[in-house]
Amino acid sequence: MMNFPTLMGITSGAAFLLGFILFFNNRKVNIKANKYLGLFVLTLGFAMLEIQLFCQKFHLQHAYLFEMIGLIRFLTAPLLYISILYFTSVHKKIEKKILWNFLPFAIFVIFRIPFFITGKNIEFSYETGSIVFFVLRIALPLQTIIYWTLSFVKLQKHLKFLRQISSSTEKTDLIWLKYFLLILVLIILVWFNLVFFNLEYLIQFTPFIYLLSIFFLSYFSLQQREIYDFSKSELKELSSIQVYKKYSPKRVSGNRLSELDEKLRTVTTSEKIYLENDLSLPDLAKRLGASCNETSFVINELYQDNFYNFINKYRIEEAKTLLLSDKYNQLNILGIAYESGFNSKTTFNTTFKKHTGMSPTEFVKANAILVKKEV
């Protein structure tokens, strides 16, 4: 097997390459989010490089440089979280707030200034030294756990919000980032093993786990699309949309509510607007002559549902009609999905089963049996 330091060097090199690609982001999608994601990957690369350098006893010859690389690790978790904040934010105006996330890094840099000046560590009494050593030992793992949790919760909230404004979420739900966070759990565990447990049989797999995580992130991050691909005026409106709750405050008067509901019934039942594959809340709002906020509230208040479910219920009914018609003999399941307004076969199958309790194929077979019985 390739030796540990060499493989860690290859892995850190892959991380540096991906970090630069994401930071300069030639595709011009999710620009700020990708800059921070690129910085996150670069710091991850330094963390991996630190392991290789330690194995080669680099810290004995270049103590200052090695210490600086070690301090960079306090930027890794905050940069990932900030990246996710930008991915999931509609208005992207969170610049001032993010500075607090760098406070732990600043504190530890200040703490290590005496070492950089004199080459010596600060001396403490035995009791104080024990506390300081304990804090230093758990600070980075604790920071990592906290930011991982915050990032995961933020992605969950993003999916809920996305269902308020979009009828198809498979290209913008950031599920790849969610999966990457789950892979990070594995990375964190093998890292904890290096820090706390030093289990030999797990250490030998550490470089492979790191390398696979970089490949995974590369594959999905390089084919991402713009999350909120709307005009500036639409983005401004969408930033005020609230995540659907059963008892949300009233935002539309009674008369206006009835008027919009009537228009909504017309565009859904008569015009079948739900057949537009990329239908979004702003699109529907324009057809109703209403604001996004009003349109969202009408669906939330009168139908007790979010935009995503509301539209897809109509699409499922359309699909059921098509599956039982002659078109089923002309189109495959994917064709039926597209004809019904869905963008992918996977989403169609999942949504169909959620609403009917069976797959499209099972639905056709079940209804074929019923027809035979009637005959």
C-alpha positions in Angstrom: 0.0 0.0 0.0 1.2 3.5 -0.8 2.7 5.1 2.4 0.6 7.4 4.6 2.5 10.7 4.0 2.6 10.4 0.2 -1.1 9.7 0.0 -1.9 12.6 2.3 0.2 14.8 0.1 -1.8 13.8 -3.0 -5.0 14.4 -1.1 -4.0 17.8 0.0 -2.9 18.7 -3.5 -6.3 17.7 -4.8 -7.9 19.9 -2.2 -5.7 22.9 -3.1 -6.6 22.5 -6.8 -10.4 22.2 -6.1 -10.2 25.2 -3.7 -8.6 27.5 -6.4 -11.2 26.3 -9.0 -14.1 27.1 -6.6 -12.7 30.4 -5.5 -12.1 31.8 -9.0 -15.4 30.2 -10.1 -15.3 30.7 -13.9 -18.9 29.4 -14.3 -20.2 32.5 -12.3 -22.8 30.7 -10.3 -23.4 31.2 -6.6 -20.3 33.4 -6.7 -19.9 34.4 -3.0 -20.9 31.0 -1.7 -18.3 29.3 -3.9 -15.5 31.8 -2.9 -16.1 30.7 0.8 -16.4 27.1 -0.2 -13.1 27.4 -2.1 -11.5 28.9 1.0 -13.0 26.1 3.1 -11.4 23.5 0.8 -8.1 25.3 0.8 -8.0 25.2 4.7 -9.0 21.6 4.6 -6.1 21.0 2.2 -3.8 22.7 4.8 -5.2 20.4 7.6 -4.4 17.4 5.4 -1.0 18.8 4.6 -0.3 19.3 8.3 -0.7 15.5 8.9 1.8 14.8 6.1 4.3 17.4 7.4 4.1 16.0 10.9 4.9 12.5 9.7 8.0 14.0 8.0 9.0 15.8 11.2 8.6 19.2 9.4 7.5 20.8 12.7 11.0 20.2 14.2 12.7 22.3 11.5 10.1 24.9 10.7 8.2 25.4 14.0 6.7 28.8 13.1 5.4 27.8 9.7 4.0 24.6 11.1 2.2 26.5 13.9 0.7 28.9 11.4 -0.7 26.0 9.4 -2.1 24.6 12.6 -3.9 27.9 13.3 -5.6 27.9 9.9 -7.6 24.9 11.1 -9.7 27.3 13.2 -11.0 28.8 9.9 -12.2 25.5 8.3 -15.5 25.0 10.0 -16.6 28.7 10.0 -15.8 28.9 6.3 -18.0 25.9 5.4 -20.8 27.4 7.5 -20.5 30.8 5.8 -20.5 29.2 2.4 -23.7 27.4 3.3 -25.2 30.7 4.5 -24.5 32.3 1.1 -25.8 29.3 -0.8 -29.1 29.4 1.1 -29.5 33.2 1.4 -31.8 34.9 -1.1 -30.5 38.5 -0.6 -26.9 37.6 0.1 -26.5 40.5 2.5 -24.8 38.9 5.5 -21.3 40.4 5.3 -21.1 42.1 8.8 -22.5 39.2 10.7 -20.0 36.7 9.5 -17.0 38.4 11.2 -18.0 36.9 14.6 -17.4 33.4 13.1 -13.7 34.3 13.0 -13.4 35.2 16.7 -12.0 31.8 17.8 -9.3 32.0 15.1 -8.4 35.6 16.3 -8.3 34.5 19.9 -5.9 31.7 19.2 -3.7 33.8 17.0 -3.4 36.4 19.8 -2.7 33.5 22.2 0.2 32.3 20.0 1.8 35.8 19.4 4.3 35.3 22.2 5.5 32.1 20.6 6.0 33.8 17.2 8.0 36.6 18.9 10.1 34.7 21.4 9.9 31.1 20.1 8.7 30.1 23.6 5.3 29.1 24.9 3.6 31.0 27.7 4.4 29.5 31.0 1.5 28.6 33.4 1.3 27.1 36.9 0.4 23.4 36.9 -3.3 24.0 37.7 -3.7 26.7 35.1 -1.6 24.8 32.6 -3.9 21.8 32.9 -7.0 24.0 32.2 -5.3 25.7 29.2 -4.2 22.4 27.8 -7.7 21.0 28.1 -9.2 24.0 26.4 -6.6 23.8 23.6 -7.3 20.1 23.2 -11.1 20.3 22.9 -11.5 23.8 21.2 -11.1 22.7 17.6 -13.2 19.5 17.9 -15.9 21.4 19.8 -15.9 24.2 17.1 -16.2 21.5 14.4 -19.2 19.8 16.0 -21.0 23.1 16.6 -20.5 24.4 13.0 -21.4 21.0 11.5 -24.7 21.1 13.4 -25.4 24.7 12.4 -24.6 23.9 8.7 -26.9 20.8 8.7 -29.8 22.7 10.3 -29.3 25.5 7.8 -29.6 23.1 4.8 -32.7 21.6 6.3 -34.3 25.0 6.5 -33.2 25.8 3.0 -35.2 22.8 1.7 -38.3 23.9 3.5 -38.0 27.5 2.1 -37.3 26.2 -1.4 -40.6 24.3 -1.3 -42.3 27.7 -0.7 -41.1 29.1 -3.9 -40.3 26.3 -6.4 -42.2 23.4 -7.8 -39.1 21.4 -8.6 -36.2 21.4 -6.2 -34.0 18.6 -7.4 -31.4 20.9 -9.0 -31.3 23.6 -6.2 -31.9 21.7 -3.0 -28.2 21.4 -2.2 -28.6 17.7 -1.4 -25.0 17.2 -2.5 -23.9 19.5 0.3 -26.0 17.6 2.8 -24.4 14.4 1.6 -21.0 16.0 1.9 -21.8 17.0 5.5 -22.6 13.3 6.2 -19.3 12.3 4.7 -17.7 15.0 6.9 -19.0 13.0 9.9 -16.7 10.1 8.8 -13.8 12.5 8.3 -14.4 14.0 11.7 -14.4 10.5 13.3 -11.1 9.5 11.7 -9.7 12.9 12.7 -10.8 12.3 16.3 -9.1 9.0 16.1 -5.8 10.7 15.2 -6.3 13.3 18.0 -7.7 11.2 20.8 -7.6 7.4 20.2 -4.8 6.6 17.7 -6.4 3.3 16.6 -3.9 1.8 14.1 -6.3 -0.1 11.9 -8.4 3.1 11.4 -5.4 5.3 10.7 -4.4 3.3 7.6 -7.8 4.2 6.0 -7.7 7.9 6.9 -6.0 9.2 3.7 -8.4 7.2 1.5 -11.4 8.7 3.3 -10.0 12.2 2.9 -9.3 11.6 -0.7 -12.8 10.2 -1.5 -14.4 13.2 0.2 -12.5 15.6 -2.0 -13.5 13.7 -5.1 -17.1 13.7 -4.0 -17.1 17.4 -3.4 -15.4 18.1 -6.7 -17.9 16.1 -8.7 -21.0 17.8 -7.3 -19.6 21.3 -6.7 -18.4 21.7 -10.2 -21.8 20.9 -11.8 -23.9 23.0 -9.5 -26.4 25.5 -10.8 -27.5 28.9 -9.5 -29.7 28.4 -6.5 -31.9 31.5 -6.8 -32.0 32.2 -10.5 -34.4 35.2 -10.3 -34.3 38.9 -11.1 -33.3 41.4 -8.5 -36.9 42.5 -8.0 -38.0 38.9 -7.6 -35.2 38.2 -5.1 -36.3 41.2 -3.0 -39.8 39.9 -2.9 -38.8 36.3 -2.1 -36.6 37.4 0.8 -39.8 38.4 2.7 -41.5 35.0 2.1 -42.0 33.1 5.4 -41.6 29.3 5.7 -45.1 27.8 5.8 -46.6 27.2 9.2 -50.2 26.2 9.9 -50.8 29.3 12.1 -48.9 32.0 10.2 -50.0 35.6 10.7 -52.6 37.0 8.2 -51.0 38.9 5.4 -53.9 39.3 2.9 -57.4 40.8 3.6 -60.5 38.7 3.2 -61.7 40.2 -0.1 -58.3 40.0 -1.7 -57.9 36.4 -0.5 -61.1 35.4 -2.3 -60.1 37.3 -5.5 -56.7 35.6 -5.6 -58.2 32.2 -4.9 -60.6 32.5 -7.8 -57.7 33.4 -10.1 -55.6 30.6 -8.7 -58.4 28.1 -9.5 -58.6 29.4 -13.0 -54.8 29.1 -13.8 -54.6 25.6 -12.3 -57.8 23.9 -13.5 -58.4 25.7 -16.8 -55.0 26.9 -17.9 -53.0 24.0 -16.2 -50.1 26.2 -15.3 -48.7 23.3 -13.3 -47.6 21.7 -16.6 -44.7 24.2 -16.8 -41.7 22.2 -15.7 -39.8 25.0 -14.1 -42.8 26.8 -12.6 -41.8 29.1 -9.6 -43.7 31.2 -7.2 -42.8 34.4 -9.0 -44.1 32.9 -12.3 -47.5 32.1 -10.6 -47.6 35.5 -8.9 -47.3 37.3 -12.2 -50.2 35.2 -13.7 -52.3 36.1 -10.7 -51.3 39.8 -10.7 -50.2 39.5 -7.1 -47.0 39.7 -5.1 -45.0 36.6 -4.2 -45.9 37.2 -0.5 -49.7 37.3 -1.3 -49.5 34.2 -3.6 -47.6 32.3 -0.9 -50.1 33.2 1.8 -53.1 32.2 -0.4 -51.7 28.7 -0.8 -50.6 28.5 2.8 -53.9 29.8 4.3 -56.5 28.3 2.0 -54.9 25.0 1.1 -52.8 24.5 4.2 -49.8 23.6 2.1 -46.6 24.9 0.6 -46.2 25.9 -3.1 -44.2 22.7 -3.9 -46.8 20.3 -2.6 -49.7 22.4 -4.0 -48.4 22.3 -7.6 -47.2 18.7 -7.5 -50.7 17.5 -6.3 -52.1 18.8 -9.6 -49.2 17.2 -11.5 -49.9 13.8 -9.9 -53.6 14.0 -10.9 -52.5 14.8 -14.4 -50.1 11.9 -14.4 -52.8 9.5 -13.2 -55.0 10.6 -16.1 -52.2 10.1 -18.6 -51.3 6.7 -17.2 -54.8 5.4 -17.7 -55.1 6.9 -21.2 -53.8 5.9 -24.6 -50.7 8.1 -24.0 -49.4 5.5 -21.7 -48.9 3.2 -24.7 -47.0 5.9 -26.5 -44.8 7.3 -23.7 -42.6 5.6 -21.1 -42.7 6.6 -17.4 -40.2 9.4 -18.0 -42.4 10.8 -20.8 -45.4 10.7 -18.6 -43.4 12.5 -15.9 -42.4 15.3 -18.3 -45.9 15.6 -19.7 -47.2 16.0 -16.2 -44.8 18.9 -15.4 -42.0 17.0 -13.5 -38.4 17.5 -14.3 -37.0 14.0 -13.4 -38.2 10.4 -13.2 -36.9 10.1 -9.7 -38.9 13.0 -8.3 -41.9 11.8 -10.2 -41.7 8.3 -8.8 -41.1 9.6 -5.2 -43.9 12.2 -5.3 -46.3 9.7 -7.0 -45.8 7.1 -4.3 -46.1 9.7 -1.6 -49.5 10.8 -2.9 -51.0 7.5 -4.0 -49.2 4.9 -1.9 -47.9 3.0 -5.0 -45.5 3.5 -7.9 -46.8 4.6 -11.3 -46.4 1.1 -12.7 -48.2 -0.4 -9.7 -51.0 2.2 -10.2 -51.4 1.1 -13.8 -51.5 -2.6 -12.9 -54.0 -2.0 -10.1 -56.4 0.0 -12.3 -56.0 -2.6 -15.1 -57.2 -5.3 -12.7 -60.2 -3.1 -11.6 -61.2 -2.6 -15.3 -61.1 -6.3 -15.9 -63.3 -7.0 -12.8 -65.8 -4.4 -14.0 -65.9 -6.0 -17.4 
